[in-house]
């Protein structure tokens, strides 16, 4: 079965050839999951694989949420679990380095600390912060880039 996947360009889908038996499993899984979540089972119908892709994965909200989720991790949550933080370049931050990071954050301007708190500790998406402040999301990205640069300097 051929499935259209739209990631960034809605005009040029990527076509996947998926074996029919895999598609049947996916359709049945989706149907059972939605039945278990539905208040009224009579309203739940089986969706085609393409419908599942379009409604669950080929939409802008899903792609934005996935990007934001990958980008932000609560450092506090890792510390509470006794875990080290592994950065984007695979650099591990142990407990002592984590304390240094916290001290560096304390040296930032209050509005910079607040932005970090919103993004990393409260898990608010950059897009939502931008909307609440009435600015473009690139403004928030730019602010975060300056914060990261300042933290590296400290």
Secondary structure, 3 states (H helix, E strand, C coil): CEEEECCCCCCCCEEEECCHHHHHHHHHHHHHHHHHHCCCHHHCCCCCHHHHHHHHHCCHHHHHHHHHHHHCCCHHHHHHCCCCEECCCCCEECHHHHHHHHHHHHCCCHHHHHHHHHHHHCCCCHHHHHHHHCCCHHHHHHHHHHHHHHHHHC
